[in-house]
Amino acid sequence: MAIDGLIVHAVRDGKPVAVDDPAGIAGLIADGKTRLWLDLTDPEPAVVEQVAALVGLHPLVADDIIERNERAKVELIDGIIHVVMYALTRATTTERHEIDFALGRQFLLSVHPGSWDPSKAHQLKLGIEAILERGPDFLLWALVDSIVDGYFPVFDGLDDEMDGLQDDVVNNAVPATLEHVFRLKGELVSLRHVIAPSREVFSQLTSREFDLIGEAQVFYFRDVYDHLIRLTDEFDSLRELAAGTLEVYLSTINNNLSVIMKRLTGVTVVLAGIAAIGGLFGMSEAGPALADKEAAGFWIVVFASILLGGIAVAFLRRIDWL
């Protein structure tokens, strides 16, 4: 009887082994010669419990897989290593997809959402049987290495978006730009919850404290660890850029406010000068002036006021206040 969402690959002595009945998985593991990869996609809780019973997984590990939302971690329970990793994808925002691995002496169990396809791991192009023949621990490396390699395009996308955002902050400091800055900062916080624990995971996997990780495979896991160190450095750079971009935004807003205040002050100077002269003569002169009964002195004052205002405008423009 087939199990929904379960795909089984088995190898014995370098040759594929057909697994028609999942009930026989426990026997294949027990024979000590067959190596298996059990891949579960979007399983129901009952399916996880069923497969966990077949491979001898501790109930607490099965519960962790069912509940999801675990942080990246590695732990050894009843002779089986439980590894939690996150795959990252990015369209408009960065999304995390939890992937659980259970590594035994003769098997590897992977549980993941449908958004992540393990068959696309570039290491598996050599053939699943060829990879599995080298051991379940080598297959684990092939899959987690593909996950970590997928982090680099996400970081490149964030880096490009940060560059564009910095240009927007300088040229178009509007509230929408500030929202964009805070959205990116939120994404970086989410990434920190993936990168930092993952680095700890591979630090443990390369420490030789797990005998399920063969000596030959430790060097492969160390290469993944080196990639995570690079990503940690890139993450720190992006975080500093985000903080610097926010400071530039606030500085730009303050500078724009200063320019506006200077211009308003310049307009006030011009209008206040004209208003002061006009106030000395009073509005009572307006009637005779419109009736063409005003003396020439009135018009001299009017043109002098206009000239004074023009001189003030020219001076303020010269000192960049208008």
Contacts in CASP RR format, 6 or more apart in sequence:
PFRMAT RR
TARGET T0000
AUTHOR 0000-0000-0000
METHOD contacts of the structure
MODEL  1
MAIDGLIVHAVRDGKPVAVDDPAGIAGLIADGKTRLWLDLTDPEPAVVEQ
VAALVGLHPLVADDIIERNERAKVELIDGIIHVVMYALTRATTTERHEID
FALGRQFLLSVHPGSWDPSKAHQLKLGIEAILERGPDFLLWALVDSIVDG
YFPVFDGLDDEMDGLQDDVVNNAVPATLEHVFRLKGELVSLRHVIAPSRE
VFSQLTSREFDLIGEAQVFYFRDVYDHLIRLTDEFDSLRELAAGTLEVYL
STINNNLSVIMKRLTGVTVVLAGIAAIGGLFGMSEAGPALADKEAAGFWI
VVFASILLGGIAVAFLRRIDWL
1 21 0 8 1.000
1 22 0 8 1.000
1 23 0 8 1.000
2 22 0 8 1.000
3 22 0 8 1.000
3 47 0 8 1.000
3 50 0 8 1.000
3 51 0 8 1.000
4 43 0 8 1.000
4 44 0 8 1.000
4 47 0 8 1.000
5 40 0 8 1.000
5 41 0 8 1.000
5 42 0 8 1.000
5 43 0 8 1.000
5 47 0 8 1.000
6 22 0 8 1.000
6 38 0 8 1.000
6 39 0 8 1.000
6 40 0 8 1.000
6 43 0 8 1.000
6 47 0 8 1.000
6 51 0 8 1.000
7 38 0 8 1.000
7 39 0 8 1.000
7 41 0 8 1.000
8 19 0 8 1.000
8 22 0 8 1.000
8 25 0 8 1.000
8 36 0 8 1.000
8 37 0 8 1.000
8 38 0 8 1.000
8 39 0 8 1.000
9 16 0 8 1.000
9 36 0 8 1.000
9 37 0 8 1.000
9 39 0 8 1.000
9 128 0 8 1.000
9 129 0 8 1.000
9 132 0 8 1.000
10 16 0 8 1.000
10 17 0 8 1.000
10 18 0 8 1.000
10 19 0 8 1.000
10 28 0 8 1.000
10 34 0 8 1.000
10 35 0 8 1.000
10 36 0 8 1.000
10 37 0 8 1.000
10 132 0 8 1.000
11 17 0 8 1.000
11 34 0 8 1.000
11 35 0 8 1.000
11 36 0 8 1.000
11 129 0 8 1.000
11 132 0 8 1.000
11 133 0 8 1.000
12 33 0 8 1.000
12 34 0 8 1.000
12 35 0 8 1.000
13 33 0 8 1.000
14 129 0 8 1.000
14 133 0 8 1.000
15 129 0 8 1.000
16 129 0 8 1.000
17 28 0 8 1.000
17 34 0 8 1.000
19 25 0 8 1.000
19 28 0 8 1.000
19 36 0 8 1.000
22 51 0 8 1.000
22 54 0 8 1.000
23 54 0 8 1.000
24 54 0 8 1.000
25 36 0 8 1.000
25 38 0 8 1.000
25 54 0 8 1.000
25 55 0 8 1.000
26 54 0 8 1.000
26 55 0 8 1.000
26 56 0 8 1.000
28 34 0 8 1.000
28 36 0 8 1.000
28 106 0 8 1.000
29 36 0 8 1.000
29 55 0 8 1.000
29 106 0 8 1.000
29 107 0 8 1.000
32 105 0 8 1.000
32 106 0 8 1.000
34 106 0 8 1.000
35 106 0 8 1.000
35 107 0 8 1.000
35 132 0 8 1.000
35 133 0 8 1.000
35 135 0 8 1.000
35 136 0 8 1.000
36 106 0 8 1.000
36 107 0 8 1.000
36 108 0 8 1.000
36 132 0 8 1.000
36 136 0 8 1.000
37 107 0 8 1.000
37 108 0 8 1.000
37 110 0 8 1.000
37 128 0 8 1.000
37 132 0 8 1.000
37 136 0 8 1.000
37 139 0 8 1.000
38 51 0 8 1.000
38 55 0 8 1.000
38 107 0 8 1.000
38 108 0 8 1.000
38 109 0 8 1.000
38 110 0 8 1.000
39 109 0 8 1.000
39 110 0 8 1.000
39 112 0 8 1.000
39 118 0 8 1.000
40 47 0 8 1.000
40 48 0 8 1.000
40 51 0 8 1.000
40 109 0 8 1.000
40 110 0 8 1.000
40 111 0 8 1.000
40 112 0 8 1.000
41 112 0 8 1.000
41 113 0 8 1.000
41 114 0 8 1.000
42 113 0 8 1.000
42 114 0 8 1.000
43 51 0 8 1.000
43 111 0 8 1.000
45 66 0 8 1.000
48 62 0 8 1.000
48 65 0 8 1.000
48 66 0 8 1.000
48 111 0 8 1.000
49 62 0 8 1.000
49 66 0 8 1.000
51 57 0 8 1.000
51 109 0 8 1.000
52 59 0 8 1.000
52 61 0 8 1.000
52 62 0 8 1.000
52 65 0 8 1.000
55 80 0 8 1.000
55 102 0 8 1.000
55 104 0 8 1.000
55 107 0 8 1.000
55 109 0 8 1.000
56 78 0 8 1.000
56 80 0 8 1.000
57 78 0 8 1.000
57 80 0 8 1.000
57 102 0 8 1.000
57 109 0 8 1.000
58 77 0 8 1.000
58 78 0 8 1.000
58 80 0 8 1.000
60 77 0 8 1.000
61 77 0 8 1.000
61 80 0 8 1.000
61 82 0 8 1.000
61 102 0 8 1.000
64 70 0 8 1.000
64 82 0 8 1.000
64 84 0 8 1.000
64 100 0 8 1.000
65 100 0 8 1.000
65 102 0 8 1.000
65 111 0 8 1.000
68 98 0 8 1.000
69 98 0 8 1.000
70 84 0 8 1.000
70 98 0 8 1.000
70 100 0 8 1.000
71 84 0 8 1.000
71 193 0 8 1.000
71 197 0 8 1.000
72 84 0 8 1.000
72 85 0 8 1.000
72 86 0 8 1.000
72 194 0 8 1.000
72 197 0 8 1.000
72 198 0 8 1.000
72 200 0 8 1.000
72 201 0 8 1.000
73 82 0 8 1.000
73 83 0 8 1.000
73 84 0 8 1.000
73 197 0 8 1.000
73 200 0 8 1.000
73 201 0 8 1.000
74 81 0 8 1.000
74 82 0 8 1.000
74 83 0 8 1.000
74 84 0 8 1.000
74 201 0 8 1.000
74 204 0 8 1.000
74 205 0 8 1.000
75 81 0 8 1.000
75 82 0 8 1.000
76 82 0 8 1.000
76 210 0 8 1.000
79 104 0 8 1.000
79 212 0 8 1.000
80 102 0 8 1.000
80 103 0 8 1.000
80 104 0 8 1.000
80 212 0 8 1.000
81 101 0 8 1.000
81 102 0 8 1.000
81 103 0 8 1.000
81 104 0 8 1.000
81 210 0 8 1.000
81 212 0 8 1.000
81 213 0 8 1.000
82 100 0 8 1.000
82 101 0 8 1.000
82 102 0 8 1.000
83 100 0 8 1.000
83 101 0 8 1.000
83 102 0 8 1.000
83 103 0 8 1.000
83 140 0 8 1.000
83 144 0 8 1.000
83 201 0 8 1.000
83 205 0 8 1.000
84 98 0 8 1.000
84 99 0 8 1.000
84 100 0 8 1.000
84 101 0 8 1.000
84 201 0 8 1.000
85 98 0 8 1.000
85 99 0 8 1.000
85 101 0 8 1.000
85 144 0 8 1.000
85 147 0 8 1.000
85 198 0 8 1.000
85 201 0 8 1.000
86 96 0 8 1.000
86 97 0 8 1.000
86 98 0 8 1.000
86 99 0 8 1.000
86 147 0 8 1.000
86 194 0 8 1.000
86 198 0 8 1.000
87 96 0 8 1.000
87 97 0 8 1.000
87 99 0 8 1.000
87 112 0 8 1.000
87 115 0 8 1.000
87 116 0 8 1.000
87 147 0 8 1.000
87 150 0 8 1.000
88 94 0 8 1.000
88 95 0 8 1.000
88 96 0 8 1.000
88 97 0 8 1.000
88 150 0 8 1.000
88 151 0 8 1.000
88 154 0 8 1.000
88 191 0 8 1.000
88 194 0 8 1.000
89 95 0 8 1.000
89 97 0 8 1.000
89 115 0 8 1.000
89 154 0 8 1.000
90 153 0 8 1.000
90 154 0 8 1.000
90 157 0 8 1.000
90 158 0 8 1.000
93 183 0 8 1.000
93 187 0 8 1.000
94 154 0 8 1.000
94 158 0 8 1.000
94 187 0 8 1.000
94 190 0 8 1.000
94 191 0 8 1.000
95 115 0 8 1.000
96 190 0 8 1.000
96 194 0 8 1.000
97 112 0 8 1.000
97 113 0 8 1.000
97 115 0 8 1.000
97 116 0 8 1.000
98 112 0 8 1.000
98 113 0 8 1.000
99 110 0 8 1.000
99 111 0 8 1.000
99 112 0 8 1.000
99 113 0 8 1.000
99 116 0 8 1.000
99 147 0 8 1.000
100 109 0 8 1.000
100 110 0 8 1.000
100 111 0 8 1.000
100 112 0 8 1.000
101 108 0 8 1.000
101 109 0 8 1.000
101 110 0 8 1.000
101 111 0 8 1.000
101 140 0 8 1.000
101 143 0 8 1.000
101 144 0 8 1.000
102 108 0 8 1.000
102 109 0 8 1.000
102 111 0 8 1.000
103 109 0 8 1.000
103 136 0 8 1.000
103 137 0 8 1.000
103 140 0 8 1.000
103 212 0 8 1.000
104 136 0 8 1.000
104 212 0 8 1.000
105 136 0 8 1.000
105 212 0 8 1.000
106 136 0 8 1.000
107 136 0 8 1.000
108 136 0 8 1.000
108 137 0 8 1.000
108 139 0 8 1.000
108 140 0 8 1.000
110 118 0 8 1.000
110 143 0 8 1.000
112 118 0 8 1.000
116 147 0 8 1.000
118 124 0 8 1.000
118 143 0 8 1.000
118 146 0 8 1.000
120 146 0 8 1.000
121 142 0 8 1.000
121 143 0 8 1.000
121 145 0 8 1.000
121 146 0 8 1.000
122 146 0 8 1.000
122 149 0 8 1.000
123 131 0 8 1.000
123 141 0 8 1.000
123 142 0 8 1.000
123 143 0 8 1.000
123 145 0 8 1.000
123 146 0 8 1.000
124 131 0 8 1.000
124 142 0 8 1.000
124 146 0 8 1.000
128 139 0 8 1.000
131 138 0 8 1.000
131 139 0 8 1.000
131 142 0 8 1.000
132 138 0 8 1.000
132 139 0 8 1.000
137 212 0 8 1.000
137 213 0 8 1.000
137 214 0 8 1.000
137 217 0 8 1.000
138 217 0 8 1.000
138 220 0 8 1.000
141 217 0 8 1.000
141 220 0 8 1.000
141 221 0 8 1.000
141 224 0 8 1.000
144 221 0 8 1.000
144 224 0 8 1.000
145 220 0 8 1.000
145 223 0 8 1.000
145 224 0 8 1.000
148 198 0 8 1.000
148 224 0 8 1.000
148 227 0 8 1.000
148 228 0 8 1.000
148 231 0 8 1.000
149 227 0 8 1.000
151 195 0 8 1.000
151 227 0 8 1.000
151 231 0 8 1.000
152 227 0 8 1.000
152 231 0 8 1.000
154 191 0 8 1.000
155 231 0 8 1.000
155 234 0 8 1.000
155 235 0 8 1.000
155 238 0 8 1.000
158 184 0 8 1.000
158 187 0 8 1.000
158 188 0 8 1.000
158 191 0 8 1.000
158 238 0 8 1.000
159 234 0 8 1.000
159 238 0 8 1.000
161 184 0 8 1.000
162 184 0 8 1.000
162 238 0 8 1.000
162 241 0 8 1.000
162 242 0 8 1.000
162 245 0 8 1.000
165 177 0 8 1.000
165 180 0 8 1.000
165 181 0 8 1.000
165 184 0 8 1.000
165 245 0 8 1.000
166 241 0 8 1.000
166 245 0 8 1.000
166 248 0 8 1.000
168 177 0 8 1.000
168 180 0 8 1.000
169 177 0 8 1.000
169 181 0 8 1.000
169 245 0 8 1.000
169 248 0 8 1.000
169 249 0 8 1.000
169 252 0 8 1.000
170 248 0 8 1.000
170 252 0 8 1.000
173 249 0 8 1.000
173 252 0 8 1.000
173 253 0 8 1.000
173 256 0 8 1.000
177 249 0 8 1.000
178 249 0 8 1.000
181 242 0 8 1.000
181 245 0 8 1.000
181 246 0 8 1.000
181 249 0 8 1.000
184 242 0 8 1.000
185 242 0 8 1.000
185 246 0 8 1.000
188 235 0 8 1.000
188 238 0 8 1.000
188 239 0 8 1.000
188 242 0 8 1.000
191 235 0 8 1.000
192 235 0 8 1.000
192 239 0 8 1.000
195 228 0 8 1.000
195 231 0 8 1.000
195 232 0 8 1.000
195 235 0 8 1.000
196 232 0 8 1.000
198 228 0 8 1.000
199 225 0 8 1.000
199 228 0 8 1.000
199 229 0 8 1.000
199 232 0 8 1.000
202 221 0 8 1.000
202 222 0 8 1.000
202 224 0 8 1.000
202 225 0 8 1.000
202 228 0 8 1.000
203 225 0 8 1.000
204 210 0 8 1.000
205 213 0 8 1.000
205 218 0 8 1.000
205 221 0 8 1.000
205 225 0 8 1.000
206 218 0 8 1.000
206 221 0 8 1.000
206 222 0 8 1.000
206 225 0 8 1.000
208 215 0 8 1.000
208 218 0 8 1.000
213 221 0 8 1.000
262 320 0 8 1.000
262 321 0 8 1.000
263 321 0 8 1.000
263 322 0 8 1.000
265 321 0 8 1.000
266 312 0 8 1.000
266 316 0 8 1.000
266 321 0 8 1.000
266 322 0 8 1.000
267 322 0 8 1.000
269 312 0 8 1.000
269 316 0 8 1.000
270 309 0 8 1.000
270 310 0 8 1.000
270 312 0 8 1.000
270 313 0 8 1.000
270 316 0 8 1.000
273 305 0 8 1.000
273 308 0 8 1.000
273 309 0 8 1.000
273 312 0 8 1.000
274 305 0 8 1.000
274 306 0 8 1.000
274 308 0 8 1.000
274 309 0 8 1.000
277 301 0 8 1.000
277 304 0 8 1.000
277 305 0 8 1.000
277 308 0 8 1.000
278 301 0 8 1.000
278 305 0 8 1.000
281 298 0 8 1.000
281 301 0 8 1.000
285 294 0 8 1.000
285 298 0 8 1.000
288 294 0 8 1.000
288 298 0 8 1.000
289 298 0 8 1.000
289 299 0 8 1.000
313 322 0 8 1.000
316 322 0 8 1.000
END
